[in-house]
Each structure stands twice: as structure tokens, then as C-alpha cells.
Amino acid sequence: MKAIGYIRVSTTEQAESGLGLDAQRQAIESEAQRRGWQVTWVEDAGYSAKSLDRPGLTHALEALRRGHAEALVLARLDRLSRSMLDFATVMEQARGQGWALVSLDLGVDMTTPSGRLLANVFAAFAEFERELIRQRTRDALTAAKARGQRLGRPRETSDAVVAQVVGLHTEGLSLRSIAGALTEAGVPTTRGAEQWRASSVRRILNGHRLDLESVASKNGASQ
């Protein structure tokens, strides 16, 4: 089997000493000899695990996607990421693209039935973490709305232009017609452009709606 051995250390000092990289390389080489793998090496020296955006890992994942190797092998799972969500993301890529993820320290090995079972357990925990994050986000937004806090981006358009857009919309004009009228009247967009688009009009109307909801929430809270 053709495999990519991925090794990583976080600091420049570790990269220069080579000790952390050598230990990972030896662990993967030992397993590769035992199982007859042909290993190509990819390393990220001096990169942290805070995200998957690393040049070596990006190269490795692209090679796997193109079918140049059949597995991504790690000495330890934290060399890939310390985030369960990031791990699940890579594992989903592996499943979808037909290659295996192997982590020697935890027995995650998508080339074997037991390893795939363990990978599924990790994936279940990752999905649970995703749902917790979604729930916390929903709860935070609900609480903010109850306090009368305006949700969405801060409004940058002047009150005069917002009033003009709302007035035209109240008259029954379509978004495209409002955009045409503003362009013809020489009203600059929020970013100073001359040409209005229906999408820009929609954003202003949505922002106005959020402002009204915020005012209503504050009035309700004060009563």
C-alpha cells in the first residue's frame, strides 16, 4: 500500500532539533516495515494544530484526493489536530474519496474493521460536539434578541438612504425597480458605487427589519 507519512512539530526550535520529527518518523517507519507500506513523507515543521490550514497537510490531502496514495499515516492523532471536529472532517474526506486514515497511538485505522469501528466512535463524539456548538449558538442568539440586541451586521447606510429605500418599497416597487430608481437618481450605494443592485436593496430592507425588531424587543423589555 502507498501511504503518506505525515509528521508535524509546533515550534521552530523543535523543527531545528529534529527530535520530534525523528521520533514520529521512526514510529511510522516501524509500522510500515511490519505491514509492507511504501511511505512518502510530508512534514509541517513549526506549525501548530490550531487549524488544518498547513502547507504540508494541504499537499498531502490533495495527493490523497488525486489517488497518489491510499492512506494518511500519523504517529499520533494530535499531529493531525487536537480538535475532534477537525479529525472528523478529515475522516469524512477519507471516506468520501476512498483512502484510509491511520493513527498509530489510538488504533484508529480505517484499513481494518476494528479501526473503522473506533473511527466511527470518534466521529459520533465529533457530531455530538457540533450539535452542542449549534445549540449554544442558538441559545446565545435567542438571549441577545430578548435583550433587544440587534442581530446581524452593523448598519452602515445613512438614515436618509434607508428611508428612501423603505419608502419606495412601501409604494410597491420591486427590488430591481428600486435599484434602478436609486441609480437613476444618482444616489450612491453604501460603498460609494454608482450602480445599485437588487441584492443591495434587499440587504438594506433586511437591516431595517432588524432595526425595527430590536426597537420592539427593547420596548417590550422595558414594559
N, C-alpha and C positions, 0 to 999 in steps of 0.2 A: 504494500500500500504506500502511495505517495502521501507524505504528511508535511505540514508546515509546523516547525517547532517555533513557538512564539515565546520570547523571553523579554523581560522588562525590569528596569530598576527606576526608582523615582528621582534620585539626585545625581547631579553631575559627578560628585565625589564617588558614588557607587559605580558609576559608569567608567570612571577613570581607573579605579582599582580593579574592576573586572570580577571581583569576588562573587557578587550576587549573580551576575550573568553566568559565570562559570558553573556555579552550583546548579542553576536551573538547566544549563546545557547538559551537564553530566547526568542529571536525573532523567531527562528526555532521551539522551543517547542510550542509557542503560535499558530503558523500556523498548526503544526502537530496535536494539540488537536482539532483545529477547523475542520480539514479535515480528522481526523482519521488515520493519518500516524503512522506507527511503526518505530521509528527512532533508528538507530545505529550511534554512534558518532565517528568521526575521526577528529583529530586535528593535525595541524602543528604549534607548538609553537616556535617562534623565527626564522621563515623562511620568507624571502621576496618573493614578487610576480614577481621577475625578470625573473623567468622561471617556467616551470611546473615540474621541477625535484625536487620534495619534497617527503620525505618518506610517509607521511600520504596520500597525494593526489595519489601517485603511488599505495598504498594499496587500496584506495577507488576505483580507476578506474579499478583495477584488479578484485575487488569484483563485481563491476557492470558488467564487461565483462563476468564473470562466472555466472551471473544471481542470485547472492546472494541478490541483492536489485534491485528496479525498478526505483529509482530516486536519483540524487545527488542534495541536497538542500543547498543553500547558503543564509546567511542573507544579504550579499551584493556581487555584482558581483566582486568587486575588491579583495575579499577574495580568489577568484579563480585566477585572473590575472588582471593586468592593461593593458594588450596587447589585442587588438581586434583580432589579429591573433591567439593568444593562446586560446581565448574564442571560436573562430570559429573551432579550431582544436578539442577541447573537444566536442563541439556541433556536429561535424561530426562523432566523435566516438559514441556519444549517438544515433544518427540516425542509424548508421550502425549496432550497437549492440542491439538496441531495448530498451533503457532505456531513462529516461527523465532528463533534466537539468532544475532546478528551482532556480531562483534568486529573492528573495523577494523584493529587493529595486526597481528594474526596471520593474517588471512584466513579466520577461522572464520566462515562464512556459510552457514547452513542453508537459504538460499533458492537456492543454486547447487549443482550436483553436486560440483564440486571443494571447495567449502566444507564440504559434508556429509562428504566423504571425510576432510578434515582433522579435523573434529569427531569422527569415529569413531576416528581415531588418538589424540586426546586421551582419549577415553572408554576406550580399551584401556589406556592408561597408568594411568588412574584405577582401573580394575578390578585392575590389577597391584598398585597401591598398597594397595587394600583387602585383597587376599589376603596381602600382606606383613604388614599390621597384624593380620589374623586369625592368621597363623602365629606372629607374635611373642607375641600374647596366649596362644595355646595353649602355646607353649614356656615362658612365664613361669608359667602355672598349673601345668604339669607339674613345673617346678623347685620351686615353692613347696610342692606336695604332697609331693614327695620329701624336702623338709626337715622335713616334719611340720607345716607351717604350715596352720592351719585356714582353709579357703576359705569364702566366704560372709560374711554379716553377723555381727558380734559378737553372742553370745547375751546377752539382757537378762533372760530369765526366770529366776527363782530355782531353785536346785537342787531344792528341795522340790517345787515345782510340776512341774518336768521329771520327777522321779522318779514323781510321781503319774500323770502322763500316760503315761509309759512303762509303768508297772505296769498301768494299765487296758488299754493296747494289747496288752500281753503276755497279758492274760486273754482276748483275742479280741474286744473291743468295737470297733465301727466308729467312724470319726472322729466321726460325728454323735452316736453314743451317748456317747462320751467327753465331747464338748462339753456334752451335756445333763446328764451326771453332775456335771461341774465347776460348771455354772451352778446346779444344784440344791443343791450343797454350799456355795455361796456363795464359791467360790474366785475371786478377781479375776483378770482377764486380765493379760497383761504390761503393757498400757497402763492398767490400773486399771478397765476396764469390768466390768459385772456379767454380760453375756451373752457366752457363748462361742460360737464358730462352728467348723465343721469345718475351715475353712481355717486358723484359728489353731492348732488341734491339729496339723494337717499340718506347719505351719512349725516347731513345737516338735520334732516327731519327726524332721524333716529336719535340724534343728540338732543334735539328739542324735546322729544318724548321722554328721554331720560331725565332731563331737567324738570319737566312737569311732575314726573313720578317722585323725584327727590323732594320737591317742594310739598307734594301731597303727603309724603311719608313724614316729613318734619312737622307739618301742621297736625297730622293725626297723633304724633307722639307727644305734642305739647298740650293736647286737649285732655 
